[in-house]
Amino acid sequence: MRSADLTIKIFADGADFADIVMLSRNPLIRGFTTNPTLMRKAGIADYRKFAHEVLEVITDRPISFEVFSDEFSEMERQAREIATWGANVYVKIPITNTRGESSTDLVRRLSHAGVKLNVTAILTLAQVEAVTGCFARDGAGCVSVFAGRIADTGRDPLPIMVSALEVMRAKPGLELIWASPRELLNLFQADAIGCHIITVTADILKKLALVGKDLTAYSLDTVKMFHDDAQKAGYSL
């Protein structure tokens, strides 16, 4: 098991500008994604300014920015503006608004208008089927299934992801994203089924150095960590 053997595309997921600059120098990173929650966590106050600063750095790889309105007419206006920011920009559209109303009609309009889309927050195969049918035949786009959130409910996401790939074969311009991975193992699981893309946060990316590490050596490192921390804490009995 080696990271060099992976065929899946790794997209860095985050909104910390310094991290984005650093990861832009890593040839393993094939694209970038962000969302309003990550941007708020990073303290971003001006959405448009942040996006344009990032696009000065990320010029040769896809990057996704998300609409944030809850009304489809305003989502469409935002999407069309975001799409003008660069040829490498994908517009993230949530699968529904906060009232649970489907965004498939909006996806259809934007895809047939040539906007590159990343449809996000998908958790069911029915949602995959609905949104796949809305993309233009030759439209570029991503279908982002939150496999990690599926797993958080006690369900195995693998059967859903495998079925999603089969559904999406009807639209060869689409790529399946394994979103919200919870551990590095998910990267290899996604690769094994032929998933196109996985979005990975900086904390999980740091674990790439552990791939293939000898487990006996890792065990010893763990013992040393516990011992060192006990000494530093000055524990005594």
Backbone bond lengths (Angstrom), bond angles and torsions (degrees), N, CA, C in turn:
res aa  C-N    CA-C-N  psi(-1)  N-CA   C-N-CA  omega(-1)  CA-C   N-CA-C  phi
1 M - - - 1.453 - - 1.524 108.98 -
2 R 1.334 116.68 111.82 1.457 121.78 -179.98 1.526 109.45 -135.39
3 S 1.326 115.76 143.10 1.460 118.98 179.30 1.525 111.11 -64.05
4 A 1.343 117.17 -26.98 1.462 121.23 -179.92 1.523 112.06 -66.55
5 D 1.332 117.58 -20.21 1.467 121.76 -177.96 1.534 112.80 -86.75
6 L 1.318 117.67 -7.24 1.456 121.16 -177.06 1.529 111.26 -70.56
7 T 1.323 115.89 139.71 1.467 120.50 174.50 1.525 111.63 -106.00
8 I 1.324 117.37 -16.97 1.459 121.46 179.31 1.533 109.76 -65.84
9 K 1.323 116.34 147.71 1.461 120.73 177.53 1.533 109.46 -87.24
10 I 1.332 115.81 128.39 1.458 121.53 179.27 1.525 108.81 -95.80
11 F 1.334 115.97 121.22 1.464 122.66 175.36 1.527 108.01 -107.90
12 A 1.319 117.20 130.53 1.462 121.37 176.58 1.522 109.24 -77.87
13 D 1.318 116.29 133.16 1.465 122.77 -176.60 1.525 108.58 -113.50
14 G 1.323 117.17 114.67 1.461 119.47 179.95 1.508 111.13 171.38
15 A 1.347 115.43 179.60 1.457 120.50 -178.67 1.522 112.11 -140.42
16 D 1.321 116.67 13.21 1.460 119.88 175.20 1.526 108.47 -81.90
17 F 1.334 117.01 116.89 1.464 120.40 -172.31 1.523 111.59 -60.60
18 A 1.335 117.53 -41.72 1.462 120.30 -179.67 1.531 111.16 -62.45
19 D 1.335 116.24 -40.22 1.472 119.98 177.73 1.526 110.62 -64.49
20 I 1.325 116.84 -40.96 1.458 120.42 -179.44 1.525 110.42 -62.55
21 V 1.338 116.62 -44.09 1.470 120.59 177.96 1.519 110.76 -60.97
22 M 1.332 116.40 -45.29 1.462 120.35 -179.97 1.532 111.02 -62.80
23 L 1.328 116.66 -45.73 1.461 120.51 -177.28 1.526 112.36 -71.38
24 S 1.324 117.01 -21.44 1.467 119.59 177.55 1.526 111.22 -65.12
25 R 1.327 117.06 -19.00 1.463 121.82 179.82 1.532 111.93 -90.12
26 N 1.326 116.53 -4.63 1.459 121.32 -177.36 1.529 109.45 -93.58
27 P 1.330 118.42 116.14 1.466 120.00 -177.39 1.529 113.90 -66.01
28 L 1.330 118.45 -15.72 1.456 121.34 177.38 1.524 111.62 -71.79
29 I 1.331 117.16 -22.93 1.463 121.48 -176.68 1.520 108.75 -87.50
30 R 1.341 115.33 115.91 1.467 121.32 -173.27 1.532 113.07 -101.90
31 G 1.340 116.77 -3.20 1.448 120.33 -179.99 1.519 110.33 -178.29
32 F 1.333 115.85 177.89 1.462 121.39 -175.68 1.524 110.00 -140.24
33 T 1.328 116.20 147.32 1.461 121.96 173.13 1.521 108.82 -137.72
34 T 1.314 114.95 155.90 1.457 120.77 174.46 1.523 107.57 -149.73
35 N 1.313 116.94 177.61 1.464 121.25 177.12 1.525 108.72 -158.43
36 P 1.319 118.24 166.83 1.474 120.01 -176.65 1.528 113.79 -59.10
37 T 1.322 117.96 -34.54 1.466 120.58 179.55 1.525 110.80 -64.88
38 L 1.338 116.39 -46.05 1.465 120.19 178.65 1.529 110.70 -64.92
39 M 1.338 116.74 -38.27 1.452 120.21 179.95 1.531 111.20 -66.29
40 R 1.327 117.00 -41.32 1.467 120.10 177.56 1.526 110.26 -63.98
41 K 1.332 116.44 -41.83 1.464 121.09 178.98 1.519 111.08 -61.33
42 A 1.332 116.58 -33.80 1.466 121.54 -179.63 1.522 112.58 -83.32
43 G 1.346 116.18 -1.57 1.451 120.00 177.42 1.512 114.50 80.70
44 I 1.330 117.40 21.96 1.463 121.05 179.54 1.531 109.31 -72.67
45 A 1.325 116.98 124.41 1.466 121.34 -179.80 1.519 112.25 -102.22
46 D 1.321 116.94 -34.65 1.468 121.56 -177.30 1.527 108.64 -113.32
47 Y 1.325 116.67 103.00 1.469 122.77 -174.23 1.531 110.86 -58.94
48 R 1.340 115.84 -52.06 1.466 120.72 -175.28 1.533 110.93 -63.16
49 K 1.319 117.31 -44.46 1.474 121.60 -179.60 1.522 110.31 -61.23
50 F 1.328 116.78 -46.11 1.467 120.60 179.13 1.523 111.01 -58.98
51 A 1.329 116.16 -46.51 1.464 120.19 -177.99 1.521 111.37 -60.36
52 H 1.324 116.67 -43.65 1.463 119.41 -178.62 1.531 111.62 -68.68
53 E 1.332 117.06 -33.89 1.471 119.86 176.09 1.525 110.48 -65.53
54 V 1.326 115.82 -41.51 1.465 119.67 178.57 1.527 110.34 -64.58
55 L 1.323 116.81 -40.55 1.465 120.58 -177.12 1.526 112.81 -70.54
56 E 1.323 117.71 -15.54 1.461 120.36 172.27 1.527 110.33 -73.12
57 V 1.339 115.78 -24.30 1.468 121.43 179.85 1.522 111.11 -94.86
58 I 1.332 116.00 -44.38 1.466 121.74 -177.28 1.525 108.28 -97.06
59 T 1.306 115.39 96.51 1.464 120.78 -176.87 1.524 113.28 -114.51
60 D 1.331 116.53 -17.32 1.473 120.31 -170.52 1.520 113.95 -118.65
61 R 1.343 117.13 6.75 1.465 121.18 -178.80 1.525 109.42 -137.92
62 P 1.329 116.96 152.71 1.469 118.81 -179.91 1.514 112.25 -65.79
63 I 1.318 115.00 145.59 1.464 121.06 175.63 1.521 108.27 -143.28
64 S 1.325 116.22 139.19 1.469 121.83 -176.74 1.519 111.06 -109.50
65 F 1.342 115.41 133.29 1.458 122.76 171.71 1.528 108.08 -122.04
66 E 1.336 116.25 141.54 1.463 120.30 -171.79 1.522 113.46 -103.13
67 V 1.320 116.08 141.88 1.467 120.21 170.05 1.522 108.17 -68.28
68 F 1.340 116.83 160.35 1.465 118.02 -177.58 1.519 113.56 -135.60
69 S 1.323 117.38 3.97 1.460 119.72 174.23 1.530 109.78 -75.41
70 D 1.340 115.55 159.85 1.463 120.31 174.98 1.526 111.48 -104.23
71 E 1.326 116.33 -2.74 1.461 121.51 179.60 1.522 109.17 -107.43
72 F 1.327 116.50 132.46 1.462 119.98 -172.02 1.529 113.36 -63.38
73 S 1.323 117.24 -34.05 1.465 118.68 178.97 1.521 110.96 -64.72
74 E 1.328 116.94 -41.00 1.459 120.75 178.38 1.530 110.71 -74.40
75 M 1.328 117.54 -35.48 1.472 119.88 173.06 1.522 110.43 -54.74
76 E 1.341 114.53 -43.78 1.468 118.95 -177.84 1.527 110.78 -65.50
77 R 1.320 117.20 -41.94 1.457 119.66 178.45 1.526 110.79 -61.50
78 Q 1.349 115.83 -45.59 1.462 120.00 179.05 1.523 110.70 -62.76
79 A 1.322 116.46 -43.36 1.464 120.80 -178.32 1.517 111.56 -60.44
80 R 1.334 115.50 -43.02 1.472 118.91 -178.30 1.530 111.16 -68.25
81 E 1.333 117.16 -33.93 1.467 118.51 174.97 1.522 110.86 -68.64
82 I 1.325 116.48 -49.67 1.467 120.30 -178.58 1.523 110.86 -55.96
83 A 1.320 116.76 -38.83 1.466 121.14 -178.29 1.525 111.98 -62.85
84 T 1.339 117.67 -22.62 1.474 120.38 -179.67 1.518 112.70 -81.85
85 W 1.313 117.69 -8.17 1.457 120.47 -173.65 1.529 113.25 -72.44
86 G 1.322 117.80 -21.33 1.454 119.39 178.62 1.517 111.75 176.71
87 A 1.334 115.24 153.71 1.466 120.03 -179.91 1.519 112.27 -67.32
88 N 1.330 116.53 -19.14 1.464 121.10 -179.35 1.525 112.83 -94.89
89 V 1.330 117.10 6.88 1.466 121.00 -175.60 1.531 111.34 -90.25
90 Y 1.334 114.49 131.13 1.466 122.44 169.86 1.521 107.28 -109.06
91 V 1.321 115.78 140.05 1.462 120.78 -179.93 1.527 108.91 -98.30
92 K 1.324 115.62 124.94 1.464 120.08 178.73 1.532 109.75 -86.82
93 I 1.317 113.73 125.65 1.460 121.85 177.34 1.529 107.89 -119.26
94 P 1.342 119.50 124.58 1.463 120.07 177.10 1.526 110.29 -67.98
95 I 1.313 116.95 148.88 1.461 121.90 -175.93 1.532 112.08 -64.56
96 T 1.329 118.06 -25.90 1.463 123.18 173.46 1.523 108.08 -142.02
97 N 1.326 115.94 169.05 1.468 119.04 167.04 1.528 108.33 -88.87
98 T 1.339 117.25 -174.36 1.467 119.10 -175.58 1.518 113.19 -70.73
99 R 1.339 117.57 -11.69 1.464 120.85 176.74 1.523 111.61 -92.67
100 G 1.327 116.53 4.60 1.464 120.73 179.30 1.511 113.96 79.72
101 E 1.333 117.84 12.36 1.460 122.00 179.33 1.529 109.20 -81.65
102 S 1.306 116.82 130.77 1.466 121.95 -174.70 1.528 112.09 -65.03
103 S 1.316 115.39 142.04 1.467 121.28 177.56 1.526 112.00 -96.88
104 T 1.339 117.58 12.66 1.469 119.77 -174.40 1.531 112.71 -62.06
105 D 1.326 118.79 -36.37 1.466 119.92 178.51 1.525 110.52 -63.24
106 L 1.319 116.73 -40.08 1.462 121.22 177.49 1.526 110.46 -65.60
107 V 1.319 116.28 -43.38 1.465 120.01 177.51 1.522 110.24 -58.11
108 R 1.314 116.02 -43.37 1.469 120.07 -179.86 1.526 110.98 -60.60
109 R 1.336 117.12 -47.91 1.461 120.46 -178.44 1.530 111.64 -61.83
110 L 1.320 115.86 -46.08 1.456 119.84 -176.80 1.523 111.95 -69.12
111 S 1.335 116.34 -42.79 1.466 119.11 -179.63 1.521 110.92 -63.07
112 H 1.320 117.28 -43.30 1.463 120.28 -179.90 1.529 111.98 -71.97
113 A 1.334 116.62 -14.11 1.462 120.66 174.21 1.527 111.34 -90.08
114 G 1.333 116.93 0.17 1.457 120.75 176.70 1.513 115.46 91.47
115 V 1.335 118.09 9.61 1.461 121.06 178.94 1.530 109.49 -79.50
116 K 1.311 116.41 130.29 1.465 120.82 176.22 1.534 108.50 -78.03
117 L 1.318 115.70 125.21 1.460 120.92 -171.87 1.518 112.65 -119.22
118 N 1.332 113.96 152.56 1.455 122.96 170.62 1.524 105.32 -129.31
119 V 1.329 117.17 100.33 1.464 120.67 -177.47 1.529 107.92 -84.15
120 T 1.326 115.51 123.67 1.459 120.79 -165.51 1.529 113.11 -119.05
121 A 1.347 114.79 170.50 1.467 123.56 178.11 1.530 112.69 67.12
122 I 1.319 117.29 28.17 1.469 122.71 178.48 1.527 109.67 -84.79
123 L 1.337 115.99 134.12 1.463 120.21 178.57 1.529 113.90 -132.05
124 T 1.331 118.83 -5.51 1.457 119.74 -178.11 1.521 110.66 -126.61
125 L 1.336 115.30 155.02 1.459 120.32 177.47 1.522 110.50 -66.54
126 A 1.321 117.81 -33.96 1.462 120.83 177.69 1.527 110.58 -60.46
127 Q 1.321 117.82 -37.80 1.460 121.44 176.88 1.528 110.73 -66.71
128 V 1.329 116.63 -39.98 1.473 120.52 177.02 1.525 109.89 -60.28
129 E 1.322 116.20 -46.65 1.476 120.75 -178.93 1.524 110.88 -61.82
130 A 1.334 116.49 -43.71 1.461 120.28 -177.64 1.516 111.81 -64.53
131 V 1.329 116.55 -45.24 1.460 119.15 -175.32 1.526 111.35 -75.76
132 T 1.318 118.19 -33.34 1.462 120.61 177.86 1.527 110.27 -60.06
133 G 1.295 116.00 -40.49 1.453 120.26 -179.69 1.513 113.98 -66.67
134 C 1.320 117.53 -16.68 1.467 121.03 -177.23 1.526 113.50 -91.21
135 F 1.314 117.75 -17.25 1.458 119.97 -179.41 1.522 110.36 -72.98
136 A 1.327 115.33 146.22 1.455 120.43 173.87 1.526 108.86 -61.56
137 R 1.338 116.03 151.42 1.467 120.79 -176.56 1.524 112.12 -52.91
138 D 1.328 116.74 -42.81 1.466 120.59 -178.59 1.526 110.98 -108.56
139 G 1.332 116.79 18.29 1.459 119.99 -177.56 1.516 112.74 -74.06
140 A 1.333 116.08 141.01 1.466 121.15 176.14 1.520 108.56 -85.22
141 G 1.312 116.04 136.70 1.455 117.58 179.67 1.509 113.05 -175.71
142 C 1.319 114.54 166.90 1.460 122.19 178.19 1.521 109.10 -125.70
143 V 1.314 114.96 143.14 1.462 122.49 175.21 1.519 106.13 -113.34
144 S 1.320 115.82 110.73 1.458 121.32 -170.70 1.529 110.78 -100.15
145 V 1.327 115.78 104.51 1.463 121.83 -179.48 1.526 108.90 -99.50
146 F 1.321 115.96 124.66 1.462 120.58 -175.16 1.532 110.21 -82.99
147 A 1.323 114.23 77.27 1.465 120.68 -177.09 1.528 111.83 -59.44
148 G 1.324 116.36 -36.92 1.466 119.25 179.82 1.512 112.42 -64.16
149 R 1.316 117.08 -38.60 1.468 119.99 178.23 1.523 111.09 -70.77
150 I 1.339 116.41 -34.02 1.467 119.07 173.96 1.528 109.22 -60.70
151 A 1.331 116.52 -45.56 1.465 120.90 179.67 1.523 111.79 -63.49
152 D 1.340 116.79 -32.93 1.466 120.31 179.06 1.522 112.13 -61.08
153 T 1.338 117.57 -22.65 1.467 121.03 179.97 1.528 112.34 -89.26
154 G 1.329 116.97 3.87 1.467 120.81 -179.44 1.512 113.67 89.37
155 R 1.331 117.41 5.11 1.461 121.42 178.82 1.517 110.40 -97.54
156 D 1.327 116.16 147.81 1.456 121.84 175.57 1.529 107.88 -80.49
157 P 1.339 118.79 118.54 1.462 119.24 -178.67 1.525 114.24 -76.65
158 L 1.323 118.25 -15.99 1.463 120.56 -173.63 1.529 113.59 -57.54
159 P 1.350 119.90 -48.39 1.470 118.08 179.26 1.522 113.21 -59.28
160 I 1.330 117.11 -37.00 1.456 120.58 178.96 1.522 110.39 -66.85
161 M 1.326 116.87 -41.52 1.463 120.18 -179.21 1.530 111.12 -67.22
162 V 1.314 116.95 -39.82 1.470 120.42 177.86 1.526 109.97 -63.46
163 S 1.324 116.87 -44.09 1.462 120.80 179.14 1.525 111.33 -65.87
164 A 1.326 116.69 -36.16 1.460 120.70 178.63 1.524 110.96 -61.86
165 L 1.317 116.53 -41.89 1.464 120.62 177.75 1.527 110.90 -60.01
166 E 1.318 115.88 -40.36 1.466 120.03 -179.59 1.529 110.69 -66.33
167 V 1.320 116.88 -43.64 1.463 121.14 178.55 1.528 110.46 -60.06
168 M 1.319 116.57 -41.36 1.461 121.36 -172.98 1.526 114.09 -77.22
169 R 1.320 117.12 -8.79 1.464 119.44 178.48 1.529 111.66 -60.24
170 A 1.307 117.04 -23.92 1.467 121.11 179.89 1.527 111.97 -66.60
171 K 1.330 116.63 -19.65 1.464 121.34 -179.81 1.532 108.26 -125.86
172 P 1.327 117.66 89.63 1.472 120.91 -173.19 1.527 114.47 -63.77
173 G 1.329 117.88 -14.01 1.458 119.93 177.40 1.513 113.91 -80.93
174 L 1.336 117.21 -5.13 1.456 121.33 -177.44 1.520 111.98 -93.75
175 E 1.326 115.16 148.78 1.460 121.71 175.45 1.526 108.78 -126.64
176 L 1.326 115.04 139.70 1.462 120.87 178.41 1.521 109.59 -90.05
177 I 1.332 115.19 129.79 1.463 121.30 175.00 1.528 109.48 -103.76
178 W 1.330 116.09 127.07 1.472 122.18 167.94 1.519 105.13 -84.95
179 A 1.327 117.21 103.39 1.461 121.77 -175.14 1.522 110.99 -100.22
180 S 1.310 115.25 158.59 1.476 125.48 177.05 1.524 113.49 54.38
181 P 1.342 118.78 48.94 1.470 119.08 175.18 1.524 110.16 -62.44
182 R 1.316 115.14 149.16 1.457 120.40 -177.46 1.534 113.32 -104.43
183 E 1.333 116.50 -17.01 1.464 120.59 -179.02 1.516 109.25 -156.50
184 L 1.332 115.88 164.00 1.458 120.42 -176.46 1.525 111.81 -62.35
185 L 1.322 117.37 -30.24 1.461 120.90 178.42 1.527 111.43 -55.08
186 N 1.347 117.27 -33.38 1.463 120.55 -179.66 1.523 111.85 -59.46
187 L 1.328 116.72 -30.56 1.460 121.04 178.28 1.526 110.49 -61.50
188 F 1.311 117.07 -42.79 1.459 121.59 -179.08 1.531 111.21 -76.47
189 Q 1.333 116.77 -33.03 1.458 119.64 175.54 1.530 110.55 -64.48
190 A 1.322 116.21 -44.83 1.461 120.73 179.82 1.527 110.92 -63.78
191 D 1.316 115.93 -41.00 1.467 120.40 179.19 1.523 110.98 -63.92
192 A 1.328 116.97 -40.19 1.464 121.64 -175.82 1.524 112.60 -63.90
193 I 1.335 117.63 -31.03 1.470 119.35 -178.74 1.534 112.20 -90.79
194 G 1.326 116.96 -4.07 1.457 119.74 179.39 1.516 114.29 89.10
195 C 1.336 117.19 18.92 1.457 120.47 175.61 1.535 108.69 -61.57
196 H 1.312 117.00 144.48 1.463 120.06 -173.23 1.524 113.45 -78.96
197 I 1.343 116.12 -40.92 1.468 121.94 -170.94 1.523 108.93 -140.08
198 I 1.337 115.74 147.20 1.457 120.43 168.35 1.527 107.75 -131.83
199 T 1.327 116.69 133.86 1.459 120.88 176.72 1.520 108.42 -93.73
200 V 1.324 116.40 129.31 1.457 121.46 -172.09 1.523 109.77 -130.97
201 T 1.324 116.15 131.41 1.458 121.32 178.09 1.532 110.13 -79.21
202 A 1.329 115.36 162.92 1.461 120.70 -175.48 1.526 112.11 -59.89
203 D 1.346 118.22 -36.16 1.463 119.88 -177.62 1.527 111.70 -65.85
204 I 1.342 117.26 -35.14 1.464 119.58 177.11 1.521 110.56 -77.14
205 L 1.327 117.47 -36.33 1.463 120.36 178.82 1.519 111.43 -59.38
206 K 1.330 116.76 -32.90 1.469 120.20 179.47 1.522 111.67 -61.82
207 K 1.339 116.93 -23.28 1.462 120.31 -177.44 1.527 112.97 -81.58
208 L 1.346 117.55 -4.87 1.459 119.62 179.39 1.525 112.04 -57.82
209 A 1.339 116.31 -29.24 1.465 120.41 179.32 1.531 111.60 -65.41
210 L 1.333 117.56 -17.49 1.466 121.23 -178.79 1.527 113.14 -86.45
211 V 1.325 117.35 -11.11 1.466 120.26 -175.81 1.525 110.63 -59.26
212 G 1.336 115.27 124.15 1.455 121.27 179.06 1.512 114.77 81.80
213 K 1.325 117.67 2.33 1.462 120.62 -177.98 1.531 110.77 -61.38
214 D 1.319 117.29 138.76 1.460 122.20 178.58 1.531 109.19 -61.50
215 L 1.337 116.89 127.67 1.461 120.44 -173.97 1.520 113.07 -70.89
216 T 1.338 117.04 -30.78 1.471 119.40 176.16 1.524 109.87 -65.54
217 A 1.326 116.02 -42.76 1.463 120.22 177.79 1.517 110.48 -65.16
218 Y 1.338 116.46 -37.47 1.462 120.84 179.71 1.526 110.48 -67.59
219 S 1.328 116.07 -36.21 1.460 121.10 175.82 1.526 110.35 -60.89
220 L 1.333 115.52 -45.35 1.461 119.71 179.87 1.531 110.75 -64.31
221 D 1.320 117.16 -40.66 1.466 120.53 177.37 1.527 110.64 -58.73
222 T 1.337 115.59 -39.06 1.462 120.47 -179.69 1.521 111.60 -66.08
223 V 1.332 116.23 -44.15 1.469 121.11 177.46 1.527 110.05 -59.75
224 K 1.337 116.24 -44.19 1.467 120.54 179.60 1.527 111.34 -62.77
225 M 1.334 116.40 -38.03 1.456 120.03 179.14 1.525 111.15 -62.71
226 F 1.354 116.36 -46.92 1.460 119.98 179.44 1.533 110.44 -60.98
227 H 1.331 116.47 -43.78 1.467 120.89 -178.62 1.518 111.03 -64.58
228 D 1.332 116.53 -46.36 1.470 120.63 -178.38 1.523 111.28 -62.41
229 D 1.331 116.66 -41.15 1.461 119.86 -178.68 1.528 110.95 -68.03
230 A 1.333 117.27 -36.08 1.460 120.40 177.37 1.540 110.43 -65.14
231 Q 1.364 115.49 -39.75 1.476 119.36 179.02 1.532 110.42 -67.08
232 K 1.344 116.12 -44.02 1.464 119.48 -179.27 1.526 112.11 -63.28
233 A 1.334 116.05 -33.35 1.462 120.80 -179.98 1.530 112.05 -77.51
234 G 1.338 116.82 -14.83 1.461 120.77 179.40 1.504 114.10 71.34
235 Y 1.333 116.68 29.27 1.460 119.11 -178.80 1.520 111.60 -65.80
236 S 1.339 115.89 145.56 1.462 121.62 174.45 1.509 109.22 -149.35
237 L 1.311 116.52 153.33 1.463 121.64 178.18 1.522 109.45 -125.97
